[in-house]
Amino acid sequence: MIEILVELVITLLLLAGSFFLLVGSIGLAKLPSLVQRLHAPTKSTTLGIGGLLVASMLHAWLLEDRFSVHEVLITLFLFLTAPITAHMLAKARLLRSRAEAESLPPTGRQVGWATLDAGEPRPDGT
Amino acid sequence: MIDAALLIAALAVALALLLNLYRLAKGPDMVDRVLALDTLTVNAIALVVVIDMALGPQTYFEAALIMAMFGFVSTVAFCKFMLRGDIIE
């Protein structure tokens, strides 16, 4: 009885994780503009692979009597680096496309947006 | 039950890999292609995890961890090249 419950939990986690991975990649393939395309793979695939790694940890612990924390390392690494890559890709898009950079709203202050003004002298001379 | 779920998970991850290849080929800008490469890396890690569960207690997680690290570093290097024209200044 307990084996069936354990197998059911692992099966559900596997299916949910792979579903979210597929949804993230469908979003990457189908969304119309780049800024929208940055959302889908970074968030959804991180969640999907977290689910798959939890399923793998449960599988190793409950069915093979082997306690492994490698999966936690991979999950931690992906959680830390996915926002960094999304940020750098958005910045690359903003600085490469002049139409995107000019469509930003005005800041209402003396200095403009920091990422577009970097390298130029500030209005007060510093 | 777990074998059927592993097969479905592997098929779903393979389909996700093909969709990423489509975006890699089609993406009108270079940023699209770099994003597709990064997502390809994460999906490849998922495939390694599923295969490790299916083939018994062999340790493939070091391969997955190394792929994660290389994927991240290569994405950051591509972005730096796009922004500055040079990786090590």
Backbone of each chain as ProteinMPNN parsed JSONL, in Angstrom:
{"seq_chain_A": "MIEILVELVITLLLLAGSFFLLVGSIGLAKLPSLVQRLHAPTKSTTLGIGGLLVASMLHAWLLEDRFSVHEVLITLFLFLTAPITAHMLAKARLLRSRAEAESLPPTGRQVGWATLDAGEPRPDGT", "coords_chain_A": {"N_chain_A": [[0.82, -1.203, 0.0], [1.892, 1.267, 0.851], [3.88, 1.437, -0.977], [2.542, 1.864, -3.338], [1.531, 4.392, -2.899], [3.873, 5.896, -2.734], [4.907, 5.507, -5.305], [2.921, 6.765, -6.733], [3.191, 9.428, -5.959], [5.741, 10.02, -6.958], [5.298, 9.623, -9.671], [3.387, 11.635, -10.226], [4.893, 13.931, -9.704], [6.874, 13.689, -11.673], [5.329, 13.902, -14.027], [4.21, 16.461, -13.731], [6.509, 18.071, -13.645], [7.671, 17.62, -16.213], [5.602, 18.557, -17.772], [5.614, 21.317, -17.212], [8.105, 21.992, -18.251], [7.633, 21.52, -20.959], [5.654, 23.425, -21.455], [7.077, 25.797, -21.047], [8.865, 25.693, -23.219], [7.119, 25.7, -25.375], [6.097, 28.242, -25.076], [8.415, 29.71, -25.63], [8.677, 29.151, -28.321], [6.398, 30.191, -29.511], [5.603, 32.785, -28.71], [5.077, 36.25, -29.59], [6.962, 38.518, -29.375], [10.359, 39.514, -28.458], [10.701, 40.375, -25.797], [8.512, 39.319, -24.542], [9.164, 36.711, -24.959], [11.189, 36.286, -23.175], [10.074, 35.721, -20.726], [8.814, 33.14, -20.64], [10.647, 30.77, -20.964], [12.539, 31.159, -18.861], [11.174, 31.27, -16.378], [9.294, 29.119, -16.361], [10.667, 26.785, -17.133], [12.522, 26.584, -15.104], [10.901, 25.989, -12.925], [9.867, 23.531, -13.824], [12.151, 21.905, -13.996], [12.865, 21.916, -11.348], [10.768, 20.402, -10.244], [11.255, 17.928, -11.52], [13.715, 17.293, -10.388], [13.09, 17.039, -7.685], [11.471, 14.793, -7.861], [13.425, 12.969, -8.624], [15.046, 12.936, -6.36], [13.281, 11.849, -4.452], [12.851, 9.376, -5.615], [15.404, 8.23, -5.448], [15.711, 8.129, -2.708], [13.502, 6.778, -1.556], [13.088, 4.47, -3.035], [15.513, 3.331, -3.609], [17.115, 3.47, -1.442], [19.076, 5.409, -1.058], [20.634, 8.257, -0.194], [20.761, 11.255, -1.685], [22.178, 14.406, -2.37], [22.845, 15.73, -4.622], [21.003, 16.693, -6.416], [19.85, 18.842, -5.174], [21.892, 20.646, -5.288], [22.029, 21.16, -8.06], [19.522, 22.301, -8.492], [19.656, 24.573, -6.857], [21.72, 25.944, -8.117], [20.538, 26.472, -10.649], [18.365, 28.056, -9.868], [19.713, 30.265, -8.952], [21.037, 31.224, -11.214], [19.287, 31.594, -13.343], [17.76, 34.111, -13.127], [19.874, 35.909, -13.538], [20.765, 35.417, -16.153], [18.445, 36.094, -17.557], [18.264, 38.809, -16.984], [20.619, 39.805, -18.197], [20.156, 39.185, -20.862], [17.899, 40.739, -21.402], [19.02, 43.254, -21.077], [20.892, 43.234, -23.138], [19.169, 43.207, -25.34], [17.943, 45.692, -24.994], [20.014, 47.474, -25.374], [20.85, 46.969, -27.905], [18.869, 47.557, -29.697], [17.618, 50.305, -31.118], [15.067, 51.312, -31.412], [13.69, 50.106, -29.332], [14.995, 51.284, -27.187], [14.325, 53.928, -27.422], [11.676, 53.945, -26.927], [11.176, 53.991, -24.267], [9.643, 55.364, -21.31], [9.992, 58.804, -20.117], [12.237, 59.655, -17.386], [11.774, 61.669, -15.559], [13.649, 62.866, -14.019], [16.921, 64.348, -13.423], [18.951, 62.704, -14.472], [19.054, 60.154, -16.96], [17.824, 56.851, -17.848], [19.745, 54.449, -16.226], [21.091, 52.354, -17.522], [21.216, 53.174, -20.111], [22.62, 55.476, -20.033], [25.151, 55.049, -19.188], [28.57, 55.735, -18.997], [28.465, 58.239, -20.065], [29.064, 61.705, -19.259], [27.631, 63.13, -16.282], [24.901, 65.522, -15.811], [25.666, 67.367, -13.816], [28.314, 67.498, -14.019], [30.023, 65.603, -12.936]], "CA_chain_A": [[0.0, 0.0, 0.0], [2.735, 2.46, 0.921], [4.655, 1.52, -2.22], [1.698, 2.468, -4.38], [1.457, 5.828, -2.643], [5.165, 6.489, -3.094], [5.001, 5.534, -6.771], [1.976, 7.769, -7.243], [3.763, 10.768, -5.754], [6.855, 10.219, -7.894], [4.725, 9.754, -11.018], [2.774, 12.95, -10.38], [5.954, 14.938, -9.796], [7.501, 13.561, -12.995], [4.447, 14.435, -15.068], [4.082, 17.912, -13.576], [7.763, 18.708, -14.045], [7.863, 17.603, -17.656], [4.587, 19.428, -18.365], [6.047, 22.713, -17.159], [9.195, 22.166, -19.215], [7.056, 21.62, -22.295], [4.949, 24.713, -21.571], [8.08, 26.841, -21.232], [9.425, 25.672, -24.569], [6.072, 26.136, -26.313], [6.077, 29.691, -24.995], [9.571, 30.248, -26.35], [8.516, 28.983, -29.763], [5.201, 30.772, -30.085], [5.251, 34.147, -28.331], [5.427, 37.107, -30.719], [8.091, 39.45, -29.345], [11.459, 38.98, -27.649], [10.542, 40.671, -24.37], [7.592, 38.3, -24.042], [9.82, 35.408, -24.998], [12.099, 36.125, -22.048], [9.359, 35.223, -19.554], [8.39, 31.734, -20.613], [11.601, 29.719, -20.608], [13.277, 31.307, -17.609], [10.407, 30.911, -15.183], [8.593, 27.846, -16.401], [11.582, 25.639, -17.162], [13.132, 26.429, -13.784], [9.938, 25.252, -12.103], [9.759, 22.147, -14.29], [13.295, 21.083, -13.647], [12.787, 21.708, -9.903], [9.889, 19.265, -10.011], [11.928, 16.689, -11.923], [14.789, 16.972, -9.454], [12.469, 16.53, -6.457], [11.071, 13.415, -8.156], [14.616, 12.133, -8.624], [15.488, 12.763, -4.977], [12.382, 10.91, -3.804], [13.091, 8.061, -6.204], [16.639, 7.66, -4.911], [15.635, 7.931, -1.273], [12.487, 5.84, -1.117], [13.078, 3.214, -3.765], [16.832, 2.737, -3.758], [17.801, 3.612, -0.151], [20.33, 6.13, -1.298], [20.277, 9.642, 0.074], [21.686, 12.042, -2.499], [21.864, 15.828, -2.393], [23.326, 16.358, -5.858], [19.919, 17.382, -7.102], [19.643, 20.143, -4.532], [22.927, 21.529, -5.829], [21.67, 21.608, -9.414], [18.371, 23.207, -8.377], [20.134, 25.842, -6.309], [22.475, 26.641, -9.157], [19.634, 26.992, -11.671], [17.587, 29.148, -9.298], [20.544, 31.449, -8.83], [21.555, 31.773, -12.458], [18.246, 31.953, -14.31], [17.499, 35.553, -13.183], [21.027, 36.65, -14.066], [20.769, 35.326, -17.616], [17.324, 36.856, -18.09], [18.604, 40.222, -16.879], [21.621, 40.188, -19.189], [19.561, 39.134, -22.198], [17.046, 41.918, -21.563], [19.9, 44.41, -21.255], [21.457, 43.163, -24.491], [18.126, 43.612, -26.268], [17.671, 47.111, -24.854], [21.098, 48.296, -25.877], [21.114, 46.72, -29.309], [17.775, 47.971, -30.553], [17.379, 51.721, -30.842], [13.618, 51.544, -31.288], [13.306, 49.714, -27.989], [15.551, 52.213, -26.206], [13.661, 55.223, -27.464], [10.276, 53.843, -26.541], [11.038, 53.999, -22.815], [9.078, 56.628, -20.83], [11.007, 59.667, -19.485], [12.375, 59.335, -15.976], [11.312, 62.752, -14.695], [14.745, 63.346, -13.166], [18.002, 64.916, -14.238], [19.657, 61.671, -15.225], [18.158, 59.241, -17.666], [17.91, 55.481, -17.403], [21.167, 54.213, -15.939], [21.745, 51.45, -18.443], [21.446, 53.839, -21.385], [23.476, 56.643, -19.845], [26.446, 54.664, -18.629], [29.69, 56.145, -19.817], [28.409, 59.661, -20.425], [29.168, 62.546, -18.052], [26.346, 63.525, -15.725], [24.662, 66.969, -16.034], [26.341, 68.265, -12.869], [29.734, 67.59, -14.345], [30.846, 64.527, -12.365]], "C_chain_A": [[0.858, 1.259, 0.0], [3.571, 2.583, -0.343], [3.839, 2.183, -3.309], [1.609, 3.963, -4.17], [2.734, 6.529, -3.05], [5.301, 6.589, -4.609], [4.09, 6.585, -7.353], [2.55, 9.17, -7.099], [4.873, 11.035, -6.758], [6.325, 10.399, -9.309], [4.129, 11.131, -11.232], [3.829, 14.044, -10.503], [6.645, 14.892, -11.146], [6.639, 14.205, -14.067], [4.317, 15.942, -14.962], [5.348, 18.624, -14.028], [7.944, 18.739, -15.546], [6.804, 18.445, -18.361], [5.038, 20.873, -18.348], [7.221, 22.989, -18.079], [8.64, 22.344, -20.618], [6.354, 22.955, -22.494], [5.944, 25.85, -21.781], [8.619, 26.869, -22.645], [8.386, 26.037, -25.61], [5.966, 27.654, -26.285], [7.227, 30.321, -25.735], [9.362, 30.175, -27.847], [7.397, 29.84, -30.322], [4.963, 32.241, -29.767], [5.79, 35.147, -29.344], [6.654, 37.999, -30.566], [9.13, 38.985, -28.344], [11.236, 39.191, -26.168], [9.519, 39.722, -23.763], [8.265, 36.942, -23.995], [10.813, 35.231, -23.874], [11.392, 35.522, -20.848], [9.272, 33.713, -19.521], [9.51, 30.764, -20.263], [12.265, 29.926, -19.261], [12.444, 30.868, -16.422], [9.895, 29.485, -15.227], [9.548, 26.66, -16.426], [12.302, 25.483, -15.83], [12.196, 25.658, -12.855], [9.871, 23.788, -12.518], [10.946, 21.31, -13.879], [13.398, 20.937, -12.128], [11.913, 20.525, -9.56], [10.544, 17.943, -10.368], [13.006, 16.293, -10.928], [14.231, 16.498, -8.117], [12.004, 15.092, -6.662], [12.275, 12.481, -8.117], [15.134, 11.895, -7.204], [14.618, 11.762, -4.241], [12.608, 9.498, -4.313], [14.338, 7.426, -5.602], [16.494, 7.324, -3.428], [14.686, 6.798, -0.908], [12.563, 4.499, -1.827], [14.445, 2.585, -3.891], [17.657, 2.864, -2.491], [19.124, 4.335, -0.275], [20.015, 7.602, -1.152], [21.241, 10.563, -0.657], [21.233, 13.489, -2.531], [22.419, 16.517, -3.627], [22.243, 17.202, -6.512], [19.659, 18.747, -6.492], [20.67, 21.138, -5.048], [22.538, 22.072, -7.201], [20.517, 22.596, -9.342], [18.795, 24.574, -7.869], [20.878, 26.641, -7.36], [21.552, 27.239, -10.2], [18.786, 28.13, -11.137], [18.405, 30.414, -9.193], [20.871, 32.044, -10.18], [20.488, 32.132, -13.467], [17.901, 33.442, -14.296], [18.647, 36.35, -13.782], [21.032, 36.599, -15.585], [19.618, 36.116, -18.205], [17.627, 38.35, -18.07], [19.591, 40.631, -17.965], [21.059, 40.13, -20.597], [18.649, 40.333, -22.433], [17.897, 43.163, -21.798], [20.518, 44.424, -22.654], [20.424, 43.607, -25.519], [17.93, 45.117, -26.223], [18.769, 47.943, -25.484], [21.392, 48.047, -27.338], [20.049, 47.31, -30.217], [17.378, 49.384, -30.207], [15.906, 52.021, -30.679], [13.136, 51.197, -29.893], [13.788, 50.745, -26.964], [14.829, 53.54, -26.23], [12.214, 55.141, -27.059], [10.095, 53.793, -25.04], [10.454, 55.323, -22.357], [10.152, 57.482, -20.169], [11.044, 59.449, -17.983], [11.849, 60.421, -15.07], [12.392, 63.243, -13.756], [15.828, 63.913, -14.045], [18.697, 63.868, -15.088], [18.636, 60.752, -15.882], [18.249, 57.847, -17.079], [19.382, 55.089, -17.323], [21.817, 53.364, -17.009], [21.966, 52.095, -19.804], [22.434, 54.975, -21.254], [24.868, 56.3, -19.401], [27.56, 55.091, -19.564], [29.633, 57.591, -20.213], [28.525, 60.495, -19.16], [27.795, 63.012, -17.598], [26.137, 65.024, -15.89], [25.375, 67.873, -15.04], [27.85, 68.225, -13.024], [30.581, 66.465, -13.77], [30.952, 63.352, -13.333]], "O_chain_A": [[0.596, 2.2, -0.749], [3.936, 3.688, -0.745], [4.36, 2.963, -4.106], [1.608, 4.73, -5.133], [2.703, 7.613, -3.633], [5.748, 7.607, -5.139], [4.428, 7.23, -8.347], [2.417, 10.0, -7.999], [4.953, 12.117, -7.34], [6.835, 11.226, -10.065], [4.327, 11.74, -12.283], [3.686, 14.969, -11.302], [6.97, 15.937, -11.711], [7.133, 14.953, -14.911], [4.312, 16.637, -15.978], [5.284, 19.65, -14.706], [8.329, 19.767, -16.103], [7.067, 18.994, -19.431], [4.875, 21.588, -19.336], [7.337, 24.083, -18.631], [9.101, 23.197, -21.377], [6.441, 23.554, -23.566], [5.704, 26.754, -22.581], [8.812, 27.942, -23.216], [8.729, 26.628, -26.635], [5.77, 28.289, -27.321], [7.058, 31.346, -26.396], [9.827, 31.051, -28.576], [7.432, 30.192, -31.501], [4.199, 32.898, -30.474], [6.861, 34.922, -29.909], [7.346, 38.225, -31.558], [8.836, 38.16, -27.479], [11.536, 38.312, -25.36], [9.638, 39.354, -22.594], [7.985, 36.123, -23.119], [11.25, 34.106, -23.631], [12.035, 34.871, -20.024], [9.606, 33.078, -18.521], [9.343, 29.983, -19.327], [12.535, 28.946, -18.566], [12.945, 30.166, -15.544], [10.037, 28.731, -14.264], [9.272, 25.634, -15.805], [12.66, 24.367, -15.454], [12.63, 24.791, -12.098], [9.824, 22.901, -11.665], [10.798, 20.159, -13.466], [13.953, 19.949, -11.647], [12.258, 19.728, -8.688], [10.421, 16.959, -9.639], [13.199, 15.11, -10.65], [14.834, 15.64, -7.473], [12.121, 14.263, -5.759], [12.178, 11.349, -7.642], [15.601, 10.804, -6.878], [15.123, 10.924, -3.495], [12.564, 8.537, -3.545], [14.343, 6.238, -5.282], [17.079, 6.355, -2.946], [15.004, 5.958, -0.066], [12.14, 3.486, -1.269], [14.544, 1.411, -4.248], [18.8, 2.407, -2.462], [20.137, 3.946, 0.305], [19.209, 8.142, -1.911], [22.413, 10.646, -0.293], [20.046, 13.771, -2.698], [22.463, 17.746, -3.685], [22.506, 18.263, -7.078], [19.294, 19.693, -7.191], [20.372, 22.319, -5.226], [22.685, 23.261, -7.482], [20.52, 23.61, -10.039], [18.355, 25.604, -8.38], [20.699, 27.853, -7.483], [21.743, 28.385, -10.607], [18.508, 29.081, -11.868], [17.872, 31.515, -9.327], [20.977, 33.265, -10.294], [20.758, 32.913, -14.379], [17.754, 34.017, -15.374], [18.423, 37.353, -14.459], [21.272, 37.613, -16.24], [19.78, 36.751, -19.247], [17.295, 39.072, -19.01], [19.427, 41.679, -18.59], [21.438, 40.938, -21.445], [18.622, 40.886, -23.532], [17.549, 44.02, -22.611], [20.653, 45.477, -23.277], [20.765, 44.309, -26.471], [17.769, 45.759, -27.261], [18.5, 48.996, -26.063], [22.11, 48.828, -27.963], [20.309, 47.541, -31.398], [16.857, 49.639, -29.121], [15.532, 52.892, -29.894], [12.288, 51.888, -29.329], [13.088, 51.046, -25.998], [14.719, 54.213, -25.205], [11.574, 56.174, -26.862], [8.98, 53.576, -24.565], [10.749, 56.345, -22.976], [11.147, 56.933, -19.696], [10.034, 59.105, -17.369], [11.507, 60.145, -13.92], [12.101, 63.959, -12.797], [15.686, 63.961, -15.267], [18.995, 64.094, -16.261], [17.509, 60.603, -15.411], [18.698, 57.673, -15.946], [20.161, 55.363, -18.235], [22.966, 53.607, -17.378], [22.804, 51.631, -20.577], [23.028, 55.401, -22.245], [25.699, 57.195, -19.25], [27.507, 54.843, -20.769], [30.639, 58.145, -20.657], [28.124, 60.04, -18.089], [26.908, 63.258, -18.414], [27.113, 65.747, -16.094], [25.669, 69.024, -15.361], [28.579, 68.845, -12.249], [31.766, 66.379, -14.092], [31.605, 62.355, -13.024]]}, "seq_chain_B": "MIDAALLIAALAVALALLLNLYRLAKGPDMVDRVLALDTLTVNAIALVVVIDMALGPQTYFEAALIMAMFGFVSTVAFCKFMLRGDIIE", "coords_chain_B": {"N_chain_B": [[4.159, 1.73, -13.129], [5.855, 3.894, -12.755], [7.57, 3.554, -14.875], [6.057, 4.084, -17.162], [5.496, 6.763, -16.664], [8.082, 7.796, -16.765], [8.654, 7.376, -19.452], [6.786, 9.067, -20.693], [7.627, 11.506, -19.662], [10.186, 11.679, -20.769], [9.542, 11.82, -23.492], [8.148, 14.249, -23.529], [10.187, 16.044, -22.8], [11.897, 15.689, -24.957], [10.332, 16.689, -27.033], [10.213, 19.333, -26.183], [12.898, 20.011, -26.555], [13.018, 19.91, -29.365], [11.336, 22.049, -30.004], [12.843, 24.15, -29.0], [14.983, 24.033, -30.756], [13.709, 24.87, -33.05], [13.194, 27.553, -32.458], [15.812, 28.384, -32.267], [16.653, 28.204, -34.894], [14.932, 29.978, -36.146], [14.818, 32.503, -34.879], [14.654, 35.974, -35.111], [16.521, 37.753, -34.073], [19.804, 38.034, -32.513], [19.69, 37.698, -29.819], [17.478, 36.112, -29.405], [18.463, 33.663, -30.256], [20.487, 33.115, -28.425], [19.006, 32.858, -26.102], [17.537, 30.602, -26.797], [19.58, 28.708, -26.857], [20.332, 28.631, -24.156], [18.011, 27.622, -22.99], [17.956, 25.169, -24.257], [20.095, 23.967, -22.938], [19.082, 23.675, -20.329], [16.943, 21.951, -20.794], [18.346, 19.736, -21.682], [19.627, 19.002, -19.335], [17.387, 18.171, -17.923], [16.707, 15.932, -19.417], [18.888, 14.292, -18.9], [18.493, 13.818, -16.182], [16.095, 12.368, -16.239], [16.872, 10.078, -17.626], [18.736, 9.088, -15.87], [17.127, 8.323, -13.774], [15.814, 6.249, -15.023], [17.71, 4.322, -15.686], [18.78, 3.171, -13.419], [20.883, 2.993, -10.417], [23.16, 4.732, -11.285], [25.532, 7.358, -11.415], [24.79, 10.222, -12.888], [24.734, 12.8, -12.296], [26.82, 14.509, -11.99], [27.499, 15.117, -14.592], [25.206, 16.54, -15.328], [25.39, 18.726, -13.61], [27.75, 19.92, -14.487], [26.987, 20.585, -17.06], [25.056, 22.509, -16.491], [26.596, 24.537, -15.343], [28.333, 25.203, -17.467], [26.502, 26.038, -19.369], [25.394, 28.342, -18.225], [27.686, 30.001, -18.002], [28.423, 30.262, -20.668], [26.211, 31.555, -21.742], [26.337, 34.027, -20.412], [28.773, 34.919, -21.423], [28.2, 35.199, -24.157], [26.318, 37.282, -23.985], [27.878, 39.336, -22.979], [29.614, 39.649, -25.078], [27.824, 40.576, -27.025], [27.123, 43.001, -25.903], [29.493, 44.455, -25.52], [31.363, 43.834, -27.455], [33.628, 42.451, -26.886], [35.067, 39.882, -24.892], [36.948, 39.444, -22.827], [38.424, 42.113, -21.467]], "CA_chain_B": [[3.632, 3.081, -13.24], [6.928, 4.874, -12.91], [8.174, 3.414, -16.21], [5.236, 4.825, -18.118], [5.694, 8.196, -16.422], [9.405, 8.163, -17.276], [8.585, 7.45, -20.918], [6.057, 10.29, -21.069], [8.477, 12.656, -19.337], [11.262, 11.753, -21.763], [8.974, 12.309, -24.751], [7.844, 15.675, -23.388], [11.438, 16.812, -22.822], [12.41, 15.648, -26.326], [9.534, 17.645, -27.809], [10.673, 20.669, -25.792], [14.173, 20.242, -27.229], [12.773, 20.228, -30.777], [10.792, 23.406, -30.093], [13.946, 25.084, -28.829], [15.738, 24.054, -32.017], [12.952, 25.692, -33.994], [13.446, 28.961, -32.156], [17.213, 28.642, -32.578], [16.784, 28.408, -36.33], [14.076, 31.012, -36.691], [14.854, 33.745, -34.135], [15.141, 37.048, -35.964], [17.614, 38.502, -33.474], [20.781, 37.13, -31.912], [19.291, 37.45, -28.427], [16.595, 34.944, -29.443], [19.228, 32.427, -30.412], [21.191, 32.847, -27.165], [17.989, 32.358, -25.169], [17.207, 29.225, -27.175], [20.687, 27.846, -26.428], [20.273, 28.452, -22.714], [16.901, 26.727, -22.689], [18.389, 23.844, -24.684], [20.925, 23.39, -21.884], [18.243, 23.254, -19.198], [16.194, 20.764, -21.196], [19.268, 18.606, -21.724], [19.783, 18.569, -17.947], [16.18, 17.418, -17.567], [16.779, 14.622, -20.062], [19.883, 13.494, -18.162], [17.876, 13.405, -14.922], [15.103, 11.317, -16.508], [17.59, 8.867, -18.008], [19.368, 8.555, -14.675], [16.102, 7.596, -13.022], [15.368, 5.043, -15.725], [18.742, 3.314, -15.874], [19.293, 2.586, -12.198], [21.695, 3.869, -9.564], [24.443, 5.24, -11.741], [25.521, 8.788, -11.102], [24.98, 11.128, -14.015], [24.442, 14.166, -11.879], [27.962, 15.382, -12.222], [27.363, 15.61, -15.964], [24.162, 17.571, -15.365], [25.875, 19.931, -12.939], [28.732, 20.576, -15.357], [26.262, 21.213, -18.167], [24.417, 23.727, -15.997], [27.6, 25.585, -15.185], [28.816, 25.66, -18.768], [25.434, 26.765, -20.05], [25.289, 29.682, -17.67], [28.861, 30.821, -18.329], [28.433, 30.591, -22.091], [25.186, 32.58, -21.995], [26.85, 35.325, -19.964], [29.834, 35.335, -22.348], [27.537, 35.694, -25.366], [25.706, 38.585, -23.719], [28.942, 40.334, -22.853], [30.107, 39.917, -26.428], [26.851, 41.399, -27.73], [27.068, 44.336, -25.339], [30.743, 45.201, -25.53], [32.22, 43.48, -28.568], [34.82, 41.736, -26.441], [34.698, 39.142, -23.687], [37.926, 39.783, -21.792], [38.925, 43.4, -21.932]], "C_chain_B": [[4.735, 4.101, -13.446], [7.539, 4.755, -14.305], [7.385, 4.165, -17.252], [5.426, 6.323, -17.941], [7.049, 8.652, -16.92], [9.391, 8.274, -18.785], [7.89, 8.724, -21.361], [6.908, 11.514, -20.797], [9.592, 12.806, -20.365], [10.741, 12.258, -23.1], [8.676, 13.797, -24.684], [9.113, 16.516, -23.448], [12.034, 16.812, -24.223], [11.642, 16.612, -27.223], [9.934, 19.076, -27.471], [12.002, 20.999, -26.449], [13.968, 20.598, -28.697], [12.208, 21.629, -30.937], [11.882, 24.444, -29.886], [14.806, 25.165, -30.081], [15.038, 24.912, -33.059], [13.209, 27.173, -33.742], [14.903, 29.336, -32.445], [17.396, 28.919, -34.059], [16.054, 29.66, -36.79], [14.385, 32.398, -36.144], [15.405, 34.92, -34.913], [16.326, 37.813, -35.395], [18.588, 37.533, -32.823], [20.399, 36.776, -30.479], [18.338, 36.252, -28.354], [17.383, 33.652, -29.464], [19.985, 32.091, -29.128], [20.223, 32.303, -26.128], [17.62, 30.924, -25.49], [18.316, 28.266, -26.757], [20.644, 27.592, -24.933], [19.156, 27.497, -22.331], [17.197, 25.313, -23.149], [19.231, 23.173, -23.609], [20.071, 22.877, -20.734], [17.433, 22.021, -19.559], [17.082, 19.543, -21.301], [19.549, 18.087, -20.314], [18.587, 17.742, -17.515], [16.212, 16.026, -18.163], [17.778, 13.713, -19.35], [19.284, 12.98, -16.857], [16.888, 12.257, -15.152], [15.804, 10.009, -16.852], [18.265, 8.241, -16.791], [18.375, 7.796, -13.823], [15.755, 6.297, -13.682], [16.423, 3.945, -15.706], [19.345, 2.822, -14.569], [20.298, 3.489, -11.497], [23.094, 4.156, -10.097], [24.396, 6.734, -11.588], [25.833, 9.592, -12.355], [24.838, 12.568, -13.601], [25.619, 15.091, -12.012], [27.917, 15.948, -13.624], [26.331, 16.728, -16.036], [24.649, 18.852, -14.717], [26.865, 20.677, -13.812], [28.034, 21.243, -16.531], [25.585, 22.496, -17.722], [25.423, 24.854, -15.889], [28.074, 26.12, -16.522], [27.755, 26.451, -19.511], [25.316, 28.182, -19.559], [26.463, 30.555, -18.101], [28.863, 31.188, -19.803], [27.36, 31.617, -22.429], [25.683, 33.956, -21.582], [27.946, 35.824, -20.9], [29.244, 35.862, -23.652], [26.958, 37.082, -25.142], [26.763, 39.653, -23.607], [29.515, 40.666, -24.227], [29.146, 40.807, -27.193], [26.863, 42.825, -27.212], [28.341, 45.129, -25.583], [31.628, 44.909, -26.719], [33.445, 42.701, -28.173], [34.486, 41.04, -25.141], [35.652, 39.44, -22.547], [38.59, 41.054, -22.248], [40.235, 43.763, -21.29]], "O_chain_B": [[4.58, 5.054, -14.209], [7.984, 5.757, -14.865], [7.959, 4.812, -18.128], [5.507, 7.069, -18.917], [7.178, 9.76, -17.441], [10.036, 9.157, -19.35], [8.341, 9.391, -22.292], [6.923, 12.454, -21.591], [9.91, 13.918, -20.785], [11.414, 13.039, -23.773], [8.912, 14.529, -25.645], [9.126, 17.578, -24.071], [12.614, 17.812, -24.647], [12.233, 17.275, -28.075], [9.99, 19.935, -28.352], [12.221, 22.139, -26.86], [14.65, 21.477, -29.225], [12.549, 22.33, -31.889], [11.861, 25.501, -30.518], [15.302, 26.236, -30.43], [15.685, 25.596, -33.852], [13.415, 27.949, -34.675], [15.191, 30.472, -32.822], [18.199, 29.77, -34.441], [16.502, 30.333, -37.719], [14.233, 33.384, -36.865], [16.556, 34.86, -35.347], [17.063, 38.455, -36.143], [18.265, 36.365, -32.603], [20.736, 35.701, -29.982], [18.366, 35.478, -27.397], [17.037, 32.678, -28.794], [20.115, 30.919, -28.775], [20.564, 31.398, -25.366], [17.412, 30.113, -24.587], [18.038, 27.138, -26.348], [20.888, 26.473, -24.484], [19.329, 26.657, -21.449], [16.751, 24.352, -22.522], [19.112, 21.97, -23.381], [20.301, 21.782, -20.222], [17.251, 21.135, -18.723], [16.632, 18.427, -21.039], [19.693, 16.882, -20.112], [18.738, 16.733, -16.827], [15.806, 15.055, -17.523], [17.546, 12.512, -19.213], [19.533, 11.84, -16.465], [16.84, 11.301, -14.377], [15.373, 8.943, -16.414], [18.359, 7.018, -16.686], [18.702, 6.772, -13.225], [15.431, 5.325, -13.0], [16.081, 2.762, -15.711], [20.347, 2.108, -14.604], [20.538, 4.615, -11.931], [24.091, 3.858, -9.439], [23.317, 7.325, -11.627], [26.972, 9.64, -12.821], [24.822, 13.465, -14.444], [25.459, 16.305, -12.133], [28.252, 17.112, -13.841], [26.541, 17.736, -16.711], [24.363, 19.945, -15.206], [26.84, 21.906, -13.883], [28.426, 22.33, -16.958], [25.538, 23.467, -18.476], [25.15, 25.986, -16.288], [28.205, 27.33, -16.706], [28.066, 27.42, -20.203], [25.158, 29.116, -20.345], [26.276, 31.699, -18.514], [29.256, 32.297, -20.164], [27.564, 32.459, -23.304], [25.484, 34.937, -22.298], [28.044, 37.026, -21.148], [29.727, 36.856, -24.195], [27.086, 37.958, -25.997], [26.569, 40.769, -24.09], [29.858, 41.815, -24.508], [29.576, 41.695, -27.929], [26.642, 43.765, -27.976], [28.287, 46.334, -25.826], [32.566, 45.663, -26.979], [34.236, 42.321, -29.036], [33.693, 41.56, -24.355], [35.216, 39.665, -21.418], [39.244, 41.084, -23.29], [40.791, 44.823, -21.577]]}, "name": "protein", "num_of_chains": 2, "seq": "MIEILVELVITLLLLAGSFFLLVGSIGLAKLPSLVQRLHAPTKSTTLGIGGLLVASMLHAWLLEDRFSVHEVLITLFLFLTAPITAHMLAKARLLRSRAEAESLPPTGRQVGWATLDAGEPRPDGTMIDAALLIAALAVALALLLNLYRLAKGPDMVDRVLALDTLTVNAIALVVVIDMALGPQTYFEAALIMAMFGFVSTVAFCKFMLRGDIIE"}
